Amino acid sequence: MRRERRTKIVATLGPASSDRATMAALFTAGADVFRINMSHTTHDRMRELMRIIRDIEQENGRPIGALVDLQGPKLRVGTFKEDAAVLAAGASFVLDADPAPGDGARVYLPHPEILSALKPGHALLLDDGKIRLTVLEASPKRAVTRVEVGGRLSARKGVSVPNTVLALSALTGKDHSDLEAALDAGADWIALSFVQRPEDVAEAKKIARGRAAVMAKIEKPQAIERLAEIIDAADGLMVARGDLGVELPLEKVPVLQKQMTRASRRAGKPVVVATQMLESMISSPVPTRAEVSDVATAIYEGADAVMLSAESAAGQYPVEAVATMNRIAIEVEADPTYRAIIYAQRADPEATGADAIAAAARQIAETLDLNAVVCWTSSGATALRVARERPRPPIVSISPNVSTGRKLAIVWGVHSVIAEDARDQDDMVDRACRIVFKDGFARAGQRIIIAAGVPFGTPGATNMVRIAFVGSDVRDID
């Protein structure tokens, strides 16, 4: 199955989309990667979803990516004597280490790492930012705050600390357990929630040991301050706009989205734009015009993938949401303005052999109007560097490793094929031509360009390009 677009679609699985028939329909509609949210999924259910994904993959003969999203630390207040308390603007309110039920004057904060890190002037956001406090006094046992924006606060509502770096790992005990289970089940990508620093990513990668790629979710201001280091440490980036919009002024989020998308592309790391992209389709069969523009903006910016969350997980129209996103991407990518924007954003190649080859392959393909850029790749590195160039012709990645094909399912423009590694250069050319013909990228008599590394099967050894004609004998393929 060949997609008619370069931007990939990530669909979150949930109550509305976890049966085999719906998942198959989501793939047919355009989903390239399935996201499993461990905030709401047991290990057994996750393993069952992975089995269904692999069955659909087998039926369609196409690598499908599986992204397991870890919950991350959930910071919450304690309970109240009544169901809730009303905090009045201008009043004093205390968060402390006393586990007794709270009232309108105080509440238990069961996170000593927050109390130890708070300083006067820091902000505290409660219940997804609906209530805002400013710290007046702080100690390891209690924080006295002034209520800036009041409201009704019920038990166990979330706490955000946008000004405070917490001495807290992004991996909780639950996350460690979920991560090991996901790796055992064969997840391709692990999304790491509430990343604050590059060390958070390094911790997850140390556990993964290359069995899955690690994607850093950027949803905290502290991560923005160290973005370059986090991008360098991670295998990919997710612009998690929901929580980012809680901890930062909303008007900053579109700017940061553009900055993160471009920074990831410069680094050659895939970037996913997520959260509330087609939110109204949770209950409506059609999106709003503003939502369509929002998805289009992410695509114009060159994002590798756009993601559906509740729209596909719990909405009434999960398949329609994917199909809508698919149509938006096709329409945007057909716009001449899209190609002009993508060209304008292109960064100079880095001073490496792989980047020099990738840039040369893209330039040759566009100058000679070739039909495809074919990447023979073991680890996926060649395809990633070519995708960084955003070439006009399609990218066809050929790898002997099914795990590589699945990881590349989230990367812009990459059509992954799993095949045995080439024996020699003649075999490389012959099979590349047969594959592009079979999958509809080129006809007999047309030309392609091939990027590969010699010796074959050596990760990171991209060192050659070859122009090839698709001969008439390709019709003899199986």
Secondary structure, DSSP 8 states (H G I E B T S, - for coil): ---S-SSEEEEEESTTT-SHHHHHHHHHHT--EEEEETTS--HHHHHHHHHHHHHHHHHHTS--EEEEE------B---BSSSEEEE-TT-EEEEES--S-B-SSEEE---HHHHHH--TT-EEEETTTTEEEEEEEE-SSEEEEEEEE-EEEETT-BEE-TT---S--S--HHHHHHHHHHHHHT-SEEEE-S--SHHHHHHHHHHHTTSSEEEEEE-SHHHHHTHHHHHHHSSEEEEEHHHHHHHS-TTHHHHHHHHHHHHHHHHT--EEEESSTTGGGGT-SS--HHHHHHHHHHHHTT-SEEEESHHHHT-S-HHHHHHHHHHHHHHHHTSHHHHHHHHHT-----SSHHHHHHHHHHHHHHHTT-S-EEEE-SSSHHHHHHHHT--SS-EEEEES-HHHHHHGGGSTTEEEEE----SSHHHHHHHHHHHHHHTTS--TT-EEEEEEESSTT-TT-EEEEEEEE--GGGGG--
